[in-house]
């Protein structure tokens, strides 16, 4: 019988969490791309806004935890990015912007940075 070490289990948990983070960001990007194609007045836009807002709200909650092991400067930068994304989403919702491309670009950079 093979026994897993605690460090092996923890590495698997971290790898699983990072994989899930990449998956939710991929989904957000897909929804934003569909919204950009259909326009601000589309059901796709509403779905993209609400999904993406939930994703980044959850990331901010996680980044704010004292147990979060990311470097404090990186955590602060990611929270700032999240705030910008949520403000842009709100501007799109209010029909003041259609900056889907900017949100998609930043989300892609963050997703690609998750290793």
SEDREN-305166 format. One record per residue: residue number from 1; chain; x negated, y negated, z of N, C-alpha, C in turn. Coordinates in pm, whole numbers, padded with zeros to 5 digits. Layout:
% residues N
PT  pos  unit    n.px    n.py    n.pz   ca.px   ca.py   ca.pz    c.px    c.py    c.pz
PT  NUM     A       X       Y       Z       X       Y       Z       X       Y       Z
...
END
This chain:
% residues 115
PT  pos  unit    n.px    n.py    n.pz   ca.px   ca.py   ca.pz    c.px    c.py    c.pz
PT    1     A  -00084   00118   00000   00000   00000   00000  -00088  -00124   00000
PT    2     A  -00059  -00217  -00087  -00140  -00338  -00099  -00081  -00447  -00011
PT    3     A  -00164  -00509   00069  -00121  -00618   00156  -00170  -00750   00096
PT    4     A  -00079  -00844   00083  -00116  -00976   00033  -00168  -01060   00148
PT    5     A  -00273  -01135   00120  -00323  -01226   00223  -00234  -01349   00226
PT    6     A  -00237  -01417   00338  -00157  -01539   00354  -00194  -01640   00246
PT    7     A  -00322  -01655   00217  -00364  -01753   00116  -00312  -01716  -00023
PT    8     A  -00305  -01586  -00054  -00251  -01543  -00183  -00102  -01578  -00194
PT    9     A  -00030  -01556  -00086   00113  -01587  -00084   00134  -01737  -00098
PT   10     A   00055  -01815  -00027   00068  -01961  -00034   00033  -02012  -00173
PT   11     A  -00068  -01955  -00236  -00103  -01995  -00373   00011  -01965  -00469
PT   12     A   00075  -01850  -00451   00190  -01814  -00535   00304  -01912  -00513
PT   13     A   00331  -01949  -00387   00438  -02043  -00357   00411  -02179  -00421
PT   14     A   00288  -02225  -00414   00251  -02353  -00474   00263  -02344  -00626
PT   15     A   00217  -02235  -00684   00227  -02217  -00830   00374  -02214  -00873
PT   16     A   00458  -02147  -00795   00602  -02142  -00826   00664  -02281  -00818
PT   17     A   00628  -02355  -00715   00682  -02491  -00698   00640  -02580  -00815
PT   18     A   00516  -02571  -00854   00468  -02653  -00967   00537  -02613  -01097
PT   19     A   00560  -02484  -01113   00632  -02437  -01232   00774  -02492  -01234
PT   20     A   00840  -02491  -01120   00976  -02546  -01112   00975  -02697  -01140
PT   21     A   00876  -02767  -01089   00866  -02912  -01116   00851  -02938  -01265
PT   22     A   00765  -02860  -01331   00749  -02876  -01476   00880  -02845  -01549
PT   23     A   00951  -02743  -01504   01078  -02706  -01568   01182  -02817  -01555
PT   24     A   01196  -02876  -01436   01297  -02981  -01421   01258  -03105  -01500
PT   25     A   01128  -03133  -01510   01085  -03247  -01591   01107  -03219  -01740
PT   26     A   01082  -03095  -01782   01112  -03057  -01921   01260  -03078  -01951
PT   27     A   01345  -03035  -01861   01490  -03051  -01881   01528  -03199  -01888
PT   28     A   01468  -03278  -01801   01494  -03422  -01803   01454  -03483  -01936
PT   29     A   01339  -03443  -01987   01291  -03493  -02116   01387  -03453  -02227
PT   30     A   01431  -03327  -02226   01526  -03280  -02328   01655  -03363  -02325
PT   31     A   01707  -03386  -02205   01830  -03464  -02192   01810  -03608  -02238
PT   32     A   01696  -03666  -02203   01668  -03804  -02245   01652  -03814  -02396
PT   33     A   01591  -03714  -02456   01578  -03715  -02602   01715  -03706  -02669
PT   34     A   01802  -03621  -02616   01937  -03610  -02671   02012  -03741  -02653
PT   35     A   01995  -03805  -02538   02061  -03934  -02513   02010  -04041  -02608
PT   36     A   01880  -04042  -02632   01823  -04140  -02724   01880  -04122  -02864
PT   37     A   01899  -03997  -02903   01953  -03968  -03036   02101  -04007  -03048
PT   38     A   02175  -03989  -02941   02320  -04014  -02944   02358  -04157  -02904
PT   39     A   02271  -04223  -02828   02297  -04362  -02790   02347  -04379  -02647
PT   40     A   02346  -04505  -02604   02379  -04538  -02465   02524  -04509  -02428
PT   41     A   02613  -04504  -02523   02755  -04485  -02494   02799  -04339  -02503
PT   42     A   02705  -04249  -02508   02737  -04107  -02529   02744  -04030  -02397
PT   43     A   02816  -03919  -02399   02815  -03830  -02283   02673  -03778  -02252
PT   44     A   02593  -03761  -02357   02453  -03717  -02338   02375  -03817  -02255
PT   45     A   02403  -03943  -02277   02334  -04048  -02200   02371  -04040  -02052
PT   46     A   02499  -04023  -02026   02545  -04013  -01887   02479  -03894  -01818
PT   47     A   02478  -03779  -01887   02417  -03659  -01829   02267  -03680  -01804
PT   48     A   02199  -03740  -01900   02054  -03764  -01885   02025  -03857  -01769
PT   49     A   02103  -03963  -01756   02081  -04060  -01648   02099  -03992  -01513
PT   50     A   02210  -03923  -01495   02236  -03862  -01365   02139  -03751  -01332
PT   51     A   02104  -03668  -01428   02008  -03560  -01402   01871  -03619  -01366
PT   52     A   01825  -03711  -01448   01692  -03769  -01427   01685  -03844  -01295
PT   53     A   01790  -03914  -01260   01794  -03985  -01131   01785  -03885  -01015
PT   54     A   01858  -03775  -01024   01852  -03674  -00918   01712  -03616  -00905
PT   55     A   01648  -03589  -01018   01512  -03534  -01015   01417  -03629  -00943
PT   56     A   01417  -03755  -00983   01322  -03850  -00925   01358  -03886  -00782
PT   57     A   01485  -03884  -00747   01524  -03907  -00607   01469  -03795  -00520
PT   58     A   01480  -03673  -00569   01427  -03559  -00493   01275  -03565  -00482
PT   59     A   01208  -03605  -00589   01063  -03619  -00583   01023  -03724  -00479
PT   60     A   01093  -03837  -00475   01062  -03941  -00376   01083  -03888  -00235
PT   61     A   01191  -03815  -00214   01214  -03755  -00082   01097  -03665  -00043
PT   62     A   01053  -03581  -00135   00942  -03490  -00108   00811  -03566  -00086
PT   63     A   00787  -03665  -00168   00663  -03743  -00156   00657  -03822  -00025
PT   64     A   00773  -03851   00032   00780  -03930   00155   00758  -03846   00281
PT   65     A   00761  -03716   00267   00743  -03629   00383   00600  -03633   00434
PT   66     A   00584  -03633   00563   00450  -03633   00621   00376  -03503   00590
PT   67     A   00451  -03394   00567   00388  -03265   00535   00334  -03259   00393
PT   68     A   00372  -03354   00309   00326  -03354   00171   00174  -03368   00170
PT   69     A   00108  -03276   00100  -00037  -03269   00106  -00109  -03343  -00006
PT   70     A  -00033  -03411  -00091  -00099  -03492  -00194  -00172  -03610  -00130
PT   71     A  -00273  -03656  -00199  -00347  -03774  -00154  -00248  -03891  -00137
PT   72     A  -00258  -03965  -00026  -00164  -04075  -00002  -00158  -04178  -00116
PT   73     A  -00270  -04207  -00178  -00269  -04303  -00288  -00190  -04248  -00407
PT   74     A  -00209  -04120  -00438  -00135  -04056  -00547   00014  -04053  -00514
PT   75     A   00047  -04021  -00390   00187  -04021  -00349   00249  -04158  -00369
PT   76     A   00178  -04262  -00329   00228  -04399  -00346   00247  -04434  -00493
PT   77     A   00151  -04394  -00575   00163  -04421  -00719   00283  -04349  -00779
PT   78     A   00304  -04224  -00741   00418  -04148  -00793   00551  -04207  -00746
PT   79     A   00556  -04254  -00624   00678  -04320  -00575   00703  -04447  -00654
PT   80     A   00599  -04523  -00683   00615  -04645  -00765   00666  -04611  -00904
PT   81     A   00614  -04506  -00963   00661  -04462  -01095   00807  -04421  -01087
PT   82     A   00843  -04348  -00983   00981  -04304  -00965   01075  -04424  -00954
PT   83     A   01034  -04525  -00881   01117  -04645  -00867   01134  -04713  -01002
PT   84     A   01027  -04722  -01079   01037  -04784  -01212   01133  -04705  -01301
PT   85     A   01120  -04572  -01300   01208  -04488  -01381   01354  -04508  -01340
PT   86     A   01380  -04510  -01211   01518  -04527  -01165   01573  -04665  -01201
PT   87     A   01488  -04766  -01197   01532  -04900  -01240   01562  -04901  -01390
PT   88     A   01479  -04836  -01469   01503  -04830  -01613   01632  -04753  -01643
PT   89     A   01655  -04645  -01570   01779  -04570  -01587   01900  -04658  -01556
PT   90     A   01888  -04737  -01452   01998  -04827  -01416   02021  -04932  -01523
PT   91     A   01912  -04983  -01580   01926  -05080  -01689   01994  -05017  -01811
PT   92     A   01960  -04893  -01841   02026  -04822  -01952   02174  -04804  -01920
PT   93     A   02203  -04764  -01797   02342  -04743  -01756   02424  -04871  -01770
PT   94     A   02362  -04986  -01738   02431  -05115  -01748   02428  -05171  -01890
PT   95     A   02374  -05095  -01985   02366  -05135  -02127   02272  -05256  -02149
PT   96     A   02172  -05269  -02062   02074  -05376  -02073   01947  -05330  -02142
PT   97     A   01935  -05201  -02163   01812  -05145  -02221   01846  -05013  -02291
PT   98     A   01755  -04974  -02377   01763  -04839  -02435   01622  -04778  -02436
PT   99     A   01552  -04801  -02327   01412  -04760  -02315   01398  -04612  -02279
PT  100     A   01466  -04528  -02354   01450  -04383  -02333   01306  -04341  -02360
PT  101     A   01246  -04399  -02464   01111  -04359  -02503   01010  -04383  -02391
PT  102     A   01022  -04494  -02321   00930  -04523  -02211   00943  -04423  -02098
PT  103     A   01067  -04390  -02064   01090  -04293  -01957   01041  -04155  -02000
PT  104     A   01069  -04119  -02124   01022  -03990  -02176   00870  -03982  -02173
PT  105     A   00805  -04088  -02216   00658  -04089  -02219   00598  -04072  -02080
PT  106     A   00647  -04149  -01985   00595  -04141  -01847   00625  -04005  -01786
PT  107     A   00745  -03955  -01808   00782  -03823  -01754   00694  -03714  -01814
PT  108     A   00664  -03725  -01941   00578  -03627  -02008   00436  -03631  -01948
PT  109     A   00386  -03750  -01923   00253  -03765  -01864   00250  -03700  -01725
PT  110     A   00352  -03727  -01645   00358  -03669  -01511   00368  -03516  -01520
PT  111     A   00455  -03467  -01607   00472  -03322  -01624   00339  -03256  -01664
PT  112     A   00272  -03318  -01761   00144  -03262  -01809   00036  -03267  -01702
PT  113     A   00050  -03356  -01605  -00048  -03367  -01497  -00029  -03266  -01386
PT  114     A   00084  -03197  -01386   00109  -03095  -01283   00035  -02968  -01323
PT  115     A  -00067  -02935  -01249  -00150  -02817  -01279  -00134  -02712  -01171
END
